[in-house]
């Protein structure tokens, strides 16, 4: 008898922030973060994924906590180098005015 093995997370490249939940565009590190705040069942229901997938995101988070922290810091530094979050808000305001 052949049993289907389930995979819940796919990592695209080396950056842990690019890990997504299988069949979605949901970032695994964000699902884990939400689950820690809101609870596993709540997140599973909200994002229409299985509780097992939420547990997988949490396991991914705990197994890669330091790499995720470093990747988030690097992302923040890139944003600061481009003019910071204020620059992003300025771009959004200009887009809203042009719409």
C-alpha positions in Angstrom: 0.0 0.0 0.0 1.4 3.4 -1.0 0.7 6.2 1.3 0.8 9.9 0.2 3.3 11.9 2.2 2.4 15.4 2.9 4.7 18.4 2.6 3.5 21.7 4.0 6.4 24.1 3.3 8.4 24.9 0.2 11.6 26.9 0.4 12.4 29.0 -2.7 16.2 29.7 -2.5 18.2 30.2 0.6 16.2 33.0 2.4 14.0 31.6 5.1 11.6 34.5 4.5 10.8 33.0 1.1 9.5 29.7 2.5 5.8 29.4 1.6 3.0 27.1 2.6 2.4 24.5 -0.1 -0.4 25.5 -2.6 -0.4 29.1 -1.3 1.5 32.3 -1.4 1.4 32.4 2.4 4.8 33.0 4.0 5.7 30.2 6.6 7.3 32.6 9.0 4.2 34.9 9.0 1.9 31.9 9.6 4.1 30.9 12.5 4.1 34.4 13.9 0.3 34.7 13.6 -0.1 31.2 15.2 1.9 32.3 18.2 -0.3 35.3 18.7 -3.8 34.0 17.7 -3.6 30.2 18.1 -3.2 27.3 15.7 -6.9 26.6 15.1 -7.7 30.3 14.5 -4.9 30.7 12.0 -5.8 27.4 10.2 -9.4 28.6 9.9 -8.5 32.2 8.9 -6.1 31.2 6.1 -7.9 27.9 5.1 -5.0 25.7 5.7 -4.8 22.6 7.9 -3.7 22.6 11.5 -0.9 20.3 10.5 0.3 23.0 8.1 0.3 25.6 10.9 2.3 23.2 13.1 4.7 22.7 10.2 5.1 26.5 10.0 5.8 26.6 13.8 8.4 23.8 13.5 10.0 25.7 10.6 10.1 28.8 12.7 11.7 27.1 15.7 14.2 25.1 13.7 15.3 28.3 11.8 14.7 31.0 14.3 18.1 32.6 14.1 18.2 32.5 10.3 14.7 34.1 10.2 15.8 36.8 12.6 18.9 37.6 10.5 16.9 37.7 7.3 14.4 40.1 8.8 17.2 42.4 10.0 18.8 42.3 6.5 15.4 43.2 4.9 14.9 46.1 7.3 18.4 47.3 6.4 17.6 47.2 2.7 14.5 49.2 3.3 16.4 51.8 5.3 19.1 52.0 2.6 16.3 52.8 0.1 15.0 55.6 2.2 13.1 53.8 4.9 9.5 53.1 5.5 8.7 56.8 5.1 9.8 56.6 1.5 7.4 53.7 1.0 4.5 55.7 2.5 5.4 58.6 0.1 5.2 56.3 -2.9 1.8 54.9 -1.7 0.4 58.5 -1.3 1.5 59.4 -4.8 -0.1 56.3 -6.2 -3.4 57.1 -4.4 -3.4 60.6 -5.7 -2.8 59.4 -9.3 -5.7 56.9 -9.0 
